[in-house]
């Protein structure tokens, strides 16, 4: 952790990106303390007000406070994004490591991953959402399934490399169980590229989730989500452009920060990864 | 070369079969009986039973798949639940918008991404390079729907240069001028992908420019233009062609979002409304067609390698 902070401090941009991430987490954790209005409270008297002292980012067509909704949207975004990354890293690493280690099984599983990857991301996500129906849990599963093959691909390649190393060979000679070799030798040694890939995946996830919410097939519209607020703002683009502006900026800054932190992590963990990721 | 293409085409069959299995199973993952889904909530048990029989749903699953795949190979993708007409004609009636949009988007990607990448590699570490790197970094982080809304706000609402939304066929009144409806959508679709192409072109050019034969070409006094375009750019054609080929598939898929932003009557919007209407046959059809397109583009890219690089012999 210490060396990571050191590496980040050396780069001004990466430091700013990391600070922004910390700020986001604070917003997500302390949303109720940071906002004066309930993000769900409808108040038609104050609908479509431009930014002012009372409503610093204005109000939407239901008179809901855009600032409150954006802050609560942070919570929504981070929880969804982290869950998807958790899902796809868990299953991706498991599938990739098993496929790389047990070869005949591997070729079948990896073939399946290739097939999943031949459907474009957004199409696959939409098709899965059509089956599962709307809702937060379904969004996590659908986008998780879309990103799992990529992590699996990476892990598969890494496993093929690591299983040929002498330390794995010696472990095998000592009679260490297959399961222990996979968890304690292969996965442990593949962690740095996986962590870097996870931070890039996080950025992709945030855009994917926001796109589903924007298209109206993600979480139900009353739940404050960045994509959902932008979608609301589209209807009132001419009358109230502020509705779509701020959540949009939030998405851009978040994905940029994640990419920058990912870049810094990659260079700090292992500069050779530049060729791989 | 010819025999290679034939071999690759034959090799595509198992891949198409596997993709079809996934798309077929997709229909069977839907909770409930497909016959009941098609008839809607007001159907009687008797009606559902008769349709189940008619659709062959009581047969073993591999026989169902065989029948379905045979029909798909003959171009029959089934019937839309909502439109009550064949999926292929539903998709066909929206193809014009999508094809034109993808073509214009591609034009943006190539005309912006390629020159910008070459210039930043040649003028490395100058302000042009820095600016194009920053822009391409931003391009990767900006969600396309938001970019579309910003472009719409600035160029359609504030400046009024382009229409905000909708599209009429170029064969209808207005003719080719109707393409102006597609300019902002094409930019929305093209800019983020152009950013990716810029980064890729830059890095492959940088690798090639440091090679000996480029120095030789410069040393023997060839004009810089010739060195860059003929000697250097040609030798990074392969990664660039691959990226451009797959960008085509990405553009077709991302059109889902862009068409929704600009309310264009294309295949992408059909997908969204089909998700909301639970019109599964249409979704299955589009899913299958995009996956086939992906496989086909894969093949085209491989064939292009052989044409571009005489060292690659199949």
Interface residues (C-beta under 8 A of the other chain):
Chain A: X111 X115 X116 X118 X119 X120 X121 X122 X123 X124 X126 X127 X129 X130 X131 X203 X207 X210 X211 X214 X215 X216 X217 X227 X230 X233 X234 X237 X238 X241 X244 X248 X251 X252 X255 X256 X259
Chain B: X15 X18 X19 X22 X26 X29 X30 X31 X137 X138 X140 X141 X142 X143 X144 X145 X146 X149 X150 X152 X153 X157 X249 X250 X252 X253 X254 X256 X257 X260 X261 X271 X272 X274 X275 X276 X278 X280 X283 X286 X287 X290 X291 X294 X295
